Amino acid sequence: MRAMLDKLLKRLVVQGEFDVIWPDGTASHYAGAPGPSATIAIRDPAIIRRLALEPGMAFGECYMDETLTPVDCSIYDVLHVLLASVELVEKRIPMLRLQAAVHRMARPLVQMNTARKARRNVAHHYDLNGRLYSLFLDRDRQYSCGYFPRGDETLDEAQAAKKRHIAAKLLLDRPDLTVLDIGCGWGGMALTLARDYGARVTGITLSAEQLTEARSRAQAEGLADRVRFELLDYRAMDQQFDRIVSVGMFEHVGLPNYPAFFETIKRCLKPDGVTLLHAIGRFDGPAATSTWLAKYIFPGGYSPALSEVFAPLERSGLRSTDIEILRLHYAKTLAHWRKRFAANRDTIASLYDERFCRMFEFYLAGSELAFRVQDHMVFQIQLARKQDAAPLTRDYMIDAERASRRQTA
């Protein structure tokens, strides 16, 4: 099996340099065009077969188990070499191409997120110890892509800018507009819309931990009369709202449920209402979620190509009134999260253990590189039931964002 893994790496590493120290102490060197470099040590000969046959799952699990370790570098460095090369040659390597095709075929079953399954999937990641997220997110616990108009913003500045950017697209042009926040997280967006824009917000989540924290924050900020939070599946919502916002939740919907998601938006949006959908997508067309990520981090999750979003969106009867692509903003966000996670690693290890820390390091590093060297991006789509629900040019967005920035400066 060593020969098989050696052959795979020879074909795979087309950018950068990659060294492998085998269990017997011998070493192999793989090199392509100039690029990043990294070295790993394989500690257990038993894992070589898995690394050769199922690299997508095995690399993460073996790093978690310390049977594969970086040498004089970090797991980010290791993944930088591998993922940059995968992006260039995956379709030319038969085994990787076959595995990708099989995973795509399995998507309808893997992503059939019924209400019961969706609740279980959310609990897997978002009902972790609440202190964990406070140790690497910003003060407002925004667990989604920040916005970096200058490029050098702090994490807190970028997340505040993201909320302003989204609020501007929601056209909050008068007080007491009713807003539905689908996937409200720990309540930061809902509280901001109520406090800074005079909205009346209903936030829904499937995470019991997030619900408790969000309600506590609303009480503490004196906003309980303007913001309410509920433990509710989006499909069960039966009220209408002036505005609907969903940030970082669409990735958990699953392909088979896109028609139901957009039908819910249409049903719950008033005839002259506006919706803003903010989600992770991909440039290179339909694919499948990493098997490791689906098992350990986001079961049932998927970041779609826009071609997969627009077919059910078009059938829903909603109008796409504005579309924006945010490219490297999430890479910058994740770089901040990785730095903060590393600074608080000892505390996080005391909450869980070393294996959990390695799992999260692998997740954060791989996610950042998915945006930095692979095909991931973030899309924001403004939706309406009527074509004239929003002004005909984007000037109102820019003006509203600038006014909000001046008020909070």
N, C-alpha and C positions, 0 to 999 in steps of 0.2 A: 504493500500500500504506500510505502514511502515513494516508490517510483511514480505512482499515480499522482500523489500530491506534488511531487517535484515537477512533473509534466504540467500540471495545472498552473502552478506558479510561474513556470517559464512562459506560458502562453498569456497569463493574466497580467503580469507586471510589465506594462508598456510605458509607464511614466514613473520616474523616481527610482529609488534603489531599496531593495528589501533583502534582509539577511535572515536566515533561519539557522538556529543552533539546534541540532537534533538531539534526541535523548542520549545517544552514545557520545556526544561531545563534538562530533564533526559539524561542519558548517557549510551552507550553500548560499550563493550570492545570486540575486536576480536583479536585472537592471533594464531600464528602458530609456526613454527620453529624459532629459534633465527634469528633476522634480524633487519632491520630498523624500526623506529616507527614514528607515526604521529597522529595528532588529527585534525578533522574538526568539524565545527559547521554548521548545516543546519539552515539557518535563516528563511526560508519560507516553511511552510508545503505543499504548492502547488507544490514544485519541487520534492517531494519524489517520486511521481508516475513516473516522467520522469527519475529520477536516477535509479529506479528499472527496467524500461522497455527499456530504451535506454542509458545505462551508458556511452557508448563511445562518444556520442555527448553531453549528459547532463552535465557530470562533467566539461568539458571545458566551456560550455556556462554559467553554474551556477557560476563558478569561475570568469568569465568575468563580470557577473552581480552582484557579491558579495552577492548572495543568498546562496553561499557555501564559507566558508572562512577557511583557515588553522588557527589553534590555537597554539600559541607558537611554530610554525614551519613554513616552507616555502612550496610553492606549489611543489617544487622539492621533499621535504620529503614525501608529500602526494603521489605523483606519484611514488616515489621509492617503497613504500609498495605495492601499487596497481599493478604496471606494473611487478614487480618482481614476484608477485603471479600469475598474469594473464599468464605469460610465462609458469608457471608450471602446471596450472589447466584449462586453457581455453577449451581444448578439452574434459574435463570431466564434464563441466557444460552445460547441454542441451541448455539453452537459449543463452549463448555466442557462442556455437558451431553452432546453427541455424543462428544467426545473421551473423557470419563469412561466412557461406555458402551462404547466400543471397547476401552479399556484393561481394563475389567472382563471383557470377552469373551475377551481374550487371556491372562487369568491362568492357566488350566490349563497352557498351553504355557510361559509365562514362568517359572512356579513349579514345573515338573516337575523337582524337584531329586533326580535319581538320585544314588547314592553318588559317582559320578565327578564329576558336575556340582557337587554340594554341596562336594566338596573344592576344586574350582577356585574356586567362589564365596567360600569362606572365605579362601582364599589371597589373593584380590584385596584384601581389607581388613585381615585380621588378620596377614598375613605381611609387613606393612610394617616398616620399620626399628623395632626394639623401643624405641629411645630416644624415638621420637615419642610413644608413649603415656605414657611416664614424664614427659613435659614438660607434660601437661595433666590427667592423671588423678590420683587420690589416691595415697598411698604404697603401698596394697595393689593398685593397678591394677584397681579395680572398674569395669568398663566397662558399667555398667547403672545403673538408677535408684537414687539414694540415698533415705534415709528421714529426714524432717524433722519429728519429733514436736513440737518447739517452733517451728520455722520459721526460726530464726536460726543453725542449726548450721553449722560449717565443713564443707568437703567431706569431710575425713577423719572427722569426727564423724558425718556423715550416712551414710557408707558403713559405718562400724562399727555404727551403729544398724540399718541395713538387714540386715546379717548376723545380728544378734541377733533381729530381727523374724522372719526366715526360720527361724532355728534353733528358735525357740520353737514355730513351726507344725509343725516336723518331729517334735516330741515325742521329743526325745533324752533319755529318762527313765532310761537305764541305760548303763553304759560298754560299749565294744566293739560297739556297733551298727554294722552294715555299711551304708555309704552309697554310692550311685552318683550322681556329679555329671555330668550330661549337659551338655556345653558348658562345660567347667571354666575356660576363659579362661587367665589366668596363674597359676591355682591358689589365689587368695586365699580363696575360700569353702571349698574342700576343706581347706586348711591350718588355717583357723579352726575348722572342725568337729572336726578331729583334735586340735588343740592345746587348745582351750577346752572341748570337750564329750566328749572321749574316744572319738570315733568312729574307725572304720577305713574309709577313703574310697578309692574308685576314681574318678578323674577322667578323662573322655574328651573329646578335642578333635579337630578336623580341621586345626588350625593347627600347622605344624611349629615356628614361632617361639614360640608359646605353650607347646607341649610342652617345648621346651628350657628355657625360663625356669621353668616350673612344677617340672620335675624338679630344676633347680638350687636353687630355693627350698626344696624339701623336704629336700634334702641339707644345705643351709646351716642350716636350723632343727632338724636332728636328728629329722625326722619321716618319713624314708624308710621306716621300718618300719611306719608307720601309714597312709601315703598313697602311692598309686602312680598314675601318670599314663600314659595310653595314647593313641596316635593311632588312633582307632577311630570309625567311623560308628555312631550309636546303634542302627541296625537290625541291626548285627552282634553286639551284646551278647547273650550266652547264659547269664549267671549271674543268680542271684536275690539281692536285697538287702533289708535291713530297712527302709531308707529310700531314697528317690530325690529328688533336687533338680535343678531346671533353671532357671537364671537368665539371661534375655536370650538364649536360644538358640532358643526356639520361633518367633521372628520369621524364622528362616532355614529353617524346615521346608518351608514352601510348602503351599498348600491341598490339592493332590492327595495329600499325604503325611500329613495329619492322622490318617487311620485307622491307618497303619503306626506313627506315633508313639505313639498311645495303646495300640495292641496291644503295642508294645514295653514300655511302662510296666507293663501288666498282666502280661506274661510275666516281667518281671524283678523284680516286686515280690512279696515273700513274702505269704502269705495274710493275715497280720495287720499288714502294712506300711503306711507312710504316705508320700505323695509331695507335694512342694510345687512347683507350676509358677508361675513369675514371668515375665511377658511383657508387651510393649506391645500394647495393643488400641485400639479406636476406639468412640466412643459412637454415631456417626451411621449405623451399618449398613455392609454390605459396600461396598467401594470398590476402589481399585487403588493400588499404590505409585507415587509420582511417577516419571515416566520418567527424569528427571535423576538421582534418587537411585538408581534401579535400575541405571543405566549406570555411574555414577561411584563409588558408595559401597557399596551392598548389592545386588549382582545376585542375583536369585532371592528377595529378601526381601519380606515382607509382614506388616503388623500387622493382625490380623483383628478383625472385630466378634465379640462374644461369641456371637451367633447362629450364626456360622460355626464356632465352637469346640465348642459343645455338641452339635450333631448327631452328629459322629463320636465325641465323648466318650461320649454316651449309648449308642451302638451298641457301644462297647468293653466295656461291662459294669462299668466303674469307677464308683465312687460319688463325687460331689462333696460333700465333707464340710464345706467352708468356702470362702467367696469374699469377697475384699476388693478394693475399687477404690482405687487411689492416684491422685489427680487431678493436682495441680500439683507433686508431688514431682520429677518428671522435668524440668519446666521449671526448677526451682531447681537441679537437678544440672547441667543444660546451661548455665545462666548461669555457674556456677563454671567449667565446662570452657572456655567462651568467654573468660572473663577470664584463665585460666591460659594458654590458647593465645596470646592477644594479648601477654601478658607475655613469652612465650618465642618470639615469632614469628621473630625474627632467627635464632635457633638452628635452628628448624624449616626455615626457608628455606635454611639451609646444608646441611641433610640432603637436601632436595629442591630446590624452586625457588619462585619467586613464584606461578606458576600453581597449584602444589599448595596453597600457603597460601590463595589465594583460593578454591579448591575446598573446602577444609576449613572456611573461614569461612562459606561459603554453606551448607554442610551443617550446621554447628553452629547457625547463626542460624535456618535454616529448621526444624530439628528442635525447637529451643526453642519457636518460635512455634506449631508443630503442637500442642504441649501447652498453650501459654498462651492462644491465641486460636482454635484449631481443635478438632478432635474427639478428639485422642489422649489416652490415659490408660494406666495400668499396672494389670493385674489379677494377683492372686495366688489360685490355686485349689488347695486341699488336696484330694487324691484318696486313695482307699483301695479295697481290694477288698471289705472288710467294713464294714458301717455302724457297728459298735462298735469299730473299730480305734483310734479316738480318743475321749476323754471327750465327754460330751454337751453341755457348755457350753464357752465360750472362756476360762474362768477360768484354765485351765492355761497357755494362751499368755501371758496377762498376767503371771501369777506367774513363769513361766520367764524372760520378758523382763526383768522388774524384778530378779530375782535375778542374772541375767547382767550387767545394768548396774551393780549394786552391786559385783560382783566385779571389774569392770574399771575402776571409778571411781578 
